[in-house]
Amino acid sequence: MKNLIISSLIIIVNLLCCDAIAQVKLAPSQVKKILVYNAYGGLGGGESADIEVVPEATGWNSYLVRRRINEIMLRRKPYDTIMRQLITTLPPSLIVSMITGIGVLKPTITRTTFGLTAAGLIAELKGGAKAPVTIAPDFNKLISQKLIDEVIAKSVVDEVVMDDFEYSEVDVITKHNDTIKLSTRILCPTKLPWTIGHHVTYDMAINDFVVAAIGKETVPNKLTLSIGSLKEAIYKYIDEQHNNAPIADFKWRYYYPENLKLLTSHFKIIGTRFMQGSYYYCRLSTSGMPSAVLFESTLDMTSDEDVRMTIAYAALIDQYFKSDNFVLNYYGQRPNAHITLSYYTGKSPYYPLSNFSKKLPELAKTDSTQAIHFWAGTDDDTSYWVLFPNHQSLMTYHAVTTADGKAAPIYPAQDPNGSWYTKTNTWYLFDAAGKVLRQGLGWQ
């Protein structure tokens, strides 16, 4: 009993002093649970996920306990669900390293912070090829330790991004219900440093713990917190110094041979842009798509599901272009017109139609996998559309951008004295020929 009291007093004193010395020495046996929060947000909405790591009979288990999604621009209903889904069991060594990092701060970046070497990066790049390499850049000329150090110095610094928010937090809760909080709002590869009290620490052991706790779940900041984000910053820096983007091109050619073969067999690849890791932004076209159409797919080239969904959605789009629809006909004949349809990795392109249930209940019951959503416009208008398999078209948003404020010909006549909000947010339901069947403001 005496030893227990002494142990408790030591923990309390450490916690009370954490602002002053930012060092709290704990053992895993003194920890009740660890809470991990990750969130991002911007003008288009936001997403967050809460994870709880607890010691159980089977080990340190990580659970996804809450997920929230709010997609404002797409006008979807906010998603907020509480659960307790087992993600993975963590190795005890990760817990020890993370807790040790709380007690021994690393206030500056050193060569050992990230442990990246030219030889290591080159070997990793070459080892990632999954097809016979016939053309390869001279990696020894591209990658050096001097360049790695230069990119780290330029990249691992906070960036000011207007209307963008990324947050990670780790709360270590002791068996006496005291909390040690680590957090970072930094916008840079790895998001280092972490803040503990009024002190900072550049410790990848904390990142490694968070990434391991996330496991295979899709959670905000997962990629940014990993060492891979810094490697990609190095590769991106190299690519930006060369017109042919040698590293991104090497990966595109040799890292994903099966999925690349599938894409090239279904699409004309108009252009690609490397994003990060195995993620690429692709501009694609099929034989059934007119030149005004931009079909963009941001996909993980290692994901069979991403490639399959891209192909399936393109096939549905082609079906609509074979039909006689006034919206597609209108923009297909306008000069400088554009129709933008998108697929984004891991997210269904078939948006739920439940938002329309109060005003358009018959359309809300439509099979969402048979409807397409897109932005369309010319130099003088921009609008958002949903096309249904019954040949009806729903315009949910339109903007007037002409200098004289006149509406584009496709828009129905409006009250010139109406407010900007009313003009842009009045929705219209058309038949296949362009006759207005119904109109309204808002969906509640």
N, C-alpha and C positions, 0 to 999 in steps of 0.2 A: 504493500500500500504506500509506504514511504517513497519507494522508487518511482511509483506511478505519479505521485504528486510532484516529485522533483522533475520528472520527464515532462509533465504538463506545464510546469512553470518555465522550463527551458523553451518550449515551443511558443508560449505566450510572449516571453521576452523577445524572442527572435522576431515574431510577427510585429510587435510594437516598434521594434527598432528597424524594420525593413526600409522605411523611408530614409532613415539616416545612413544606413550602410548598404542597403539593398542586397543583403545576403541572408537568406533563410535556409538553414541546413536542416533537411528532413531526410528520413528514411522512408522507403516505400511502405513499410509497416505502419507508419504514422498517418498515411493518407486514406481518407474515406472514399473519395471519388474525385475525378477530374472532369470539369465541364469545358467543352470546346465550342466556341461560337464563331461562325463565319457568315459574312454578309457582304453584299454589294448593292449599290443603287445608283440610279441616274434619272434623267428626265423621262425615260421610257418605262420606269418601274424598278423593281428590285427583287432580290431573292435572299433568303437566309436559311441556315440549317444549324440545328443544335445537336450536339453529340455528348454522350455521357460515357465515361470510361470508369469502370468499377472493378475492384478485386473480388473475384468469385472463386468458387471451388475449382473451376476449370482454368483459371488464370485471370489476367487483366482483360476483361471483355469490353468492346466498344459497341455502343448502341446509338442508332439514330433515333432521337426522341421528338424532334419537331422539324417541320419544313414549311416555309412560307414563300409564296410567289405572288407578285403583284405586277402584272403586265399592263400598264396604263395605256400605252400607245395602241395596243391591240384590243383594248376594251374588253378584256376578259375579266370574269369575276375573280377577286383575290382568292388565293388558295392557301389555306392554313390548316394543317393537320397535326395532331399529336399522336405519337406512336411509340413503340419500343421494339425496334427492329435490330436484331443482332447483325453487326457489320463484320467483325473479325475479332480474333484474340491476339493481343499484342505480346511480343516477346518481352520478358521482364527487363532485358537490357535497355530497351527504349525508355521505359519508365525511369530506370536508374539514371540514365544519361540526362533526361529532361529535368529531373529533380536536382541532380548535381548542378546543372546549369543555372538553377535559381540561386544556389549558394555560392557559385564561383562565376562572377560576371566577366564578360569579355567586351570591354568598352570600345575596342578599335578592331578594324579589319587587319588581319595578317595573312601571310601566305597559307597558313593552315586553316583559315576560316572556311574556305570552300574546297581546298585540296585539289584544285584543277591544274593539270599540267598539259603541255602541248602533246606529249607522247600519249597521254591517256585519252585526250579528245580525238586524236587521229586514229588510234586503235579502235575506239568506240564507233567512229564514223564508218570506217572500213568494215568492221564486224557487223554492222547493221544491214549490209546489202543482202538481199534474198534472191537475187538473180545474178547471172554471170556479168561481171563488170567489163564493158568494152571501152568505155570512155570515162576517165576520172580526172579530176583536177590534181595538181601537185599539192597535196595537203601540207607537206613540209614547208612550202613557200607561203602558204596561206596562214598557218597557225604557228605562233611562237609564244613563249612565256611572256615576252614583253607586250605582245598584243593582248594576251589574256589579262595581264595586270592593268593595262590601259582601259580595257572595256569594263572591268570591275570598278575601277575608279570613276568611270563615267556613268555606269549603269546603276550601281547600288547607292543611289541618292534619291531623296524624295522628289517626286514630280508634282507640280500643281496642275490638276486637271479640273477645269470648270465643270460643275454639276456631276462629278463622278465621285463615288464613295466606295471604299473597300475596307473592310474591318475584320480583324481576327483577334480572338481573345481566348486565353486559357486560364481557367480558375481552378487552382489546386485547393481542395477543401480537406482540412485535416479531420481527424476523428473527434476533435474538440470543436468542430464547426467554425474554425477560423479559415479565412480565405486569403490566398496569395494570388494576385491578379497579374497576368502578363498580357500585354496587348500591343497591337500595331495597326496603324492606319496608313502606313507608308505605301506609296504607289511606285514600286520598283521591283525588279526580279528578286525573288526570295522574301520580299517585304521586310527585310532586316533594316534597322534593329528592332528588337522587342523592348518595350518599356516595362520596367518593374519599379513601382513607386515613381521617383523622379530620376531614375537611372536607366541607362540603355545597355543592351547586351547583344553582340553579334554572335549568336550561337545557333548553328544549324541543327543541333540536337533537339531544340524545341520544334523547329520546322519538321524534322524527321518524325517526331512523335505525332504532330498534328496530321501530317500526310498519311501516316500509318493508321491512325484512328479513323480517317475518312475512308480508307480502303478503296474499294471499287465504286463507291457512291459518287454521283455527280454533285459536287458541293462547291459553292463559291470559294475562290482563292486556292483551290486544290493545285492547279498547275503553277500558279504564281509562287506559292510557298515552296515548291520543290526545287532542288538543285538544277533540274532540267530547265527551268525558266532562265537561269543565268547562262547555261550552256547555249540556249537558243538566242540569248542576247548577243553572245559572242559570234554565233554563226550568222545572225542577222547583220551584225556590224561588218563582218567580212563580205557578205553578199552585197551590202550597200556600197562597198568600195569597188565592186566589179559589175560591169553591165550584164554579164550572163548569170549572175546570182549562182555561183558554182556549187555551193553546198546544198541549197534548196533544190537545184536542178538534179544534183546527184541523188538526193533522197527520193525525189519524184520518180526518177528513172528506175531505181534499183531496190527501194525499200518495200514497195507494195505491188509487185508484179501481177498478182492475180486480180486485185481490185482495179488496177490501172487498165488491164486487159478488158475487164467488164465495162469500164467507162468508155474506152475508145471504141468498143463494139456497138455502143448505143448512142454515142454523142460525137459531134464535132466539138473538140475542145478549143474554144476561141482564145482562152487565156487562163492562166493560173497565177495565184499570188500566195506565197508562203505566209502562214500566220504564225504558228508556233508548234513545236513538237511534230506531230504527224497530221496537223490540221492545215488544210489548204482551202483558199477561196477559189472557186472555179466558175468561169463563165462558159456555159454549155449551150448547145443548140442541137435540135433534131431536124430531120428532113421535113417535119410537119410544122415547124415554127417559122413564122415570117421574120424578116430582118428586124422589125421593130421590137421583137421580144428579147428581153434579157432574162434568161433563166440562170439564176445564181445559186450555187450550192456551196455552203461552207461545211466541209465534211472532214471527219477523221478517216484518213486513208487506211487505217488499220481496222476500221469498223465495217464488217460485211453488212450490218444493218443500215449504216449510213448510205452505202452505195446502193443497196437494194431499194431503200426508200426514195433516193434520188431518181432511180430508173422508173420506179412505179409512179411517182408523182409526175414525171415528164410524160409518161404514157397517158395519164389522165388529161394533162394539159393539151396534148395532141388531139384527143377526142373532142375537146371543146373547139379547137380551131377548125375541125372538120365540119362543125355545125354552123348554122346560119344565125349568128348572134350579133345584134346591132352594136354592142359595145366593141367587140373585137373587130367588126367591120369598120366602125368609125375610126378607131385608132390605127387600124391597118392602112387607112387611106390618107391620114393626116400627115403633113410634112413634119419631120423631126419628132415623130411620135415615139413613145416608149411604153412598154408594158413590162413590169418587173414582177417576176414570180420567184419565190425563194424557198430554199430548204436550208435549215440550220441544224447542225450536228446534234443528234440526240433528242431533237424535238419534232413532234409530229407536224407535218405540213397541213394536216387536216384539222383545222381549228374547230373547237366545239361551237355548236350553233345555239347553245342554251340561252345566250344573251337575248335572242330574238323571241323567246317563248311567250312573253306577255303581249307583244305587238303583232308578231307574225307566228302564231303557234303552229300553223301548218308547215311552215318552212323550218321551224326549229326541230321538227321531227325527221327532217331529211337525214339520210345517211351522210355523215360529215366526210366520209372518205370518197364521196362522189362530187364534192363541191370544191371549187378553187377560189383562192383569195389573191388579190393582186393590187398593186399601185399602177395607175395609168396616167399619162399626161402628154402634153405638148409644151411648146414654149409659153402658152398662155393659160394652162390649167393643170391641176393635179387632183386626182380623186382616188378613192379606195373602193374596191368592188368585191362582191361575192357573187359567183355564178353558180346556179343550181342545175341539176340534171333535168328539171322540167322546163328548161330554157328561160326561166325568169332570171333577172339580174337585179341585185340590190346594191345601190350606192350608199355607203354609210358616211362618207366624208368627201367634201370637195372644197378646194381653195381657189379663189380668184386672184390671179397675179398680174393681170394686164394693167397697163398704166392708167387706162380710163375706167377701170373697175367693172368693165362689162363681163358678163358670164360667157364662158365658152359655149358653142352651139349645142353641145350634148346636154347641157344643164337645162332643166325646166325653168320657165319664167318665174321670177321671184319678186317680192315686194322690194322696190329700190330703197325704201326707208327702213327695211328690216335691219336688225343688229348684225354685226359680223358673226356672232355666235350662231344665230338662227340661220343665216345664209350657209354657213359652212357645215353645220351639224344636222341640218334637216336631211333625213334619209328618204330615198325614193325607191320603190319597187316597180320595175318595168317588166313588160312582157318581152318576147323575143324580138318584136319589131320596134321596141322603144317607146311604147305607150305606157304612161304612168298608171299603175294599178292602185297604188296606195302611197301615202307619204306621212311622215310624222317627225317629231322631235324627241330624241331620247328613247331609252329602251325600258324604262321602269313604269 
